Amino acid sequence: MKKQLNSKLTRLFLKAVSISSFFILAIPALALADGPGFNGGVNDGGGGCAVPIDGGLSYLAVAGIGYGVKMYVSSKKHKAIKPE
């Protein structure tokens, strides 16, 4: 019974992480916009816009580390409760 509950919680956690990761990655892509544009008189310093990728990757890295810590602690508790 406890293993079933843990499995359900893990699936729920994975769904939550998947959905939040999708939104974290999708929202910035929808927010991209072109600048006001220049009529030849201004040199804006290069071609194209630089888009920082760090924000979404940071959230994914934190979520991955949190999930790893959760699984590590869970495995330690499981081994402490049921020694082999």
C-alpha positions in Angstrom: 0.0 0.0 0.0 2.8 2.4 0.9 4.6 1.6 -2.3 1.5 2.3 -4.3 1.1 5.7 -2.6 4.8 6.5 -3.2 4.3 5.5 -6.9 1.2 7.7 -7.2 3.0 10.7 -5.6 6.0 10.2 -7.8 3.8 10.2 -10.9 2.0 13.3 -9.7 5.3 15.0 -9.0 6.6 14.1 -12.5 3.4 15.5 -14.1 3.7 18.7 -12.1 7.4 19.1 -13.1 6.6 18.3 -16.7 3.8 20.8 -17.0 5.7 23.6 -15.2 8.7 22.9 -17.3 6.6 23.2 -20.5 5.2 26.6 -19.4 8.6 27.8 -18.3 10.0 27.0 -21.7 6.9 28.1 -23.8 6.1 31.4 -22.2 9.4 33.2 -23.1 9.1 31.9 -26.7 5.7 33.5 -27.0 7.0 36.8 -25.5 9.6 37.3 -28.2 9.0 40.5 -30.1 10.8 42.6 -32.7 12.3 45.9 -31.8 11.0 49.2 -33.0 13.1 49.1 -36.1 15.4 51.7 -37.6 15.2 53.5 -40.9 18.8 53.1 -41.9 20.2 56.0 -39.9 21.1 54.0 -36.8 23.5 51.1 -36.5 22.2 48.8 -33.7 25.5 46.9 -33.5 24.9 43.6 -35.3 22.3 41.3 -36.7 19.6 39.7 -34.8 18.5 39.8 -31.2 20.2 38.0 -28.4 17.8 36.0 -26.3 19.0 34.9 -22.8 18.4 31.2 -22.3 19.6 31.1 -18.7 16.3 31.7 -17.0 14.5 28.5 -18.2 17.6 26.3 -17.9 18.1 27.5 -14.3 14.6 26.5 -13.4 15.0 23.1 -15.0 18.4 22.6 -13.3 16.8 23.4 -9.9 13.9 21.1 -10.6 16.2 18.3 -11.6 18.4 18.8 -8.5 15.3 18.9 -6.3 13.9 15.7 -7.8 17.3 14.0 -7.4 17.5 14.9 -3.8 13.9 13.7 -3.2 14.7 10.4 -4.8 18.0 10.0 -2.9 16.2 10.7 0.5 13.4 8.4 -0.5 15.8 5.6 -1.3 17.6 6.1 2.0 14.4 6.0 4.0 13.3 2.9 2.1 16.5 1.1 2.9 16.4 2.2 6.6 12.8 0.9 6.9 13.4 -2.4 5.1 17.0 -3.6 5.5 18.2 -6.3 3.1 
